[in-house]
Amino acid sequence: MFETTIAGSLPKPGWLAETDKLWPAWRATGEELDKAKRDATLLWLKEQEDAGLDIVTDGEQSRQHFVHGFLEFVEGIDFEHKVKMGIRDNRYDAMVPVVVGPLKLKGRVHQVEARIARAHTKKKLKITMPGPMTIVDTIADRYYGDKVKLAMAFAALLNQEARALEKDGVDVIQFDEPAFNVYMADVTKWGIAALHAAIKGLRKVKTCVHICYGYGIKANLDWKQTLGEEWRQYEQIFPALAKSRLDQVSLECIHSRVPPELMKLLKGKDVLVGVIDVASDRIETPEEVARTIGQALRYVPKKHLFPCTNCGMAPMQREIAIAKLKALAAGAALARKRYR
């Protein structure tokens, strides 16, 4: 009951990449970089286990960015001539690569980190990948000329990697879709269909979609201030997700203005409830975490509630992230005693 996990990313150690950044530069190249990525993956695997988490991740230590870490393994994309583009409905600008030809995987994407993690932990293992809609919102297109066609092309590649990850022994495959909170009408028109294409043929793994209000960076914090007293974006998409073939939905909760009763719209799904705020350096107390779990229990059955972080911790200071992991596990332990 109350199996704990995180949204996915964790801060990169200073010897691997720049710290406290969402798009950090690597400290090494070639073989030395590969070794450093491996070491960082094992370091965070150990930190998650020591903190007491039940479902661990690779911490996304091998990716410079949660989207571009996948795109780097795709043929048909020009990284040499990036263009400036507004993403998340022009919330902020980013220099993004360009689709210039048919999309095809160069090979395996997350095999190395998945197999390293699987070989070094007996815990359940989750690997995250960007969702099709979020990829499309984070790349320019000069080939397909149609957003849905482009999304479905990426979905096919995600499915190819997801099937391989299942064979690697991964227990949970999560697709990150922050764009779902921005383009709500498109979620029901084609966003969920693209996710269905991405999970086609998976039999053993749990499938999850992560939807949040973004990392704790200034552009996201400023955007949140425009959303009013209640954030009801989830209300428009949760009914469709409840009918989807996905097993789990990961969402933002603590210190947000999301009405908690919206979680009841996800009837039948596992709900990864954000009980750790990634937009603040303040460490939650176990009591706060347990209290948030208790609030969620009004709308989510015990067997379906998984305490989690609101979003990834990539831009966070390492020591703060570790303390928050411990708070997550301690709060869930307190909740197990309180609500058993």
Secondary structure by P-SEA (a helix, b strand, c coil): ccccccccccccccccccccccccccccccaaaaaaaaaaaaaaaaaaaaacccccccccccccccccccccccccccccbbbbbbccccccccbbbbbccbbbbcccccaaaaaaaaaccccbbbbbbbcaaaaaacccccccccaaaaaaaaaaaaaaaaaaaaaacccbbbbbbcccccaaaaaaacaaaaaaaaacccccbbbbbbbccccccaaaaaaaaacccccccccccaaaaaaccccbbbbbcccccccccccccccccccccccccccccccccaaaaaaaaaaaccccccccbbbbcccccccccaaaaaaaaaaaaaaaaaaaaacc
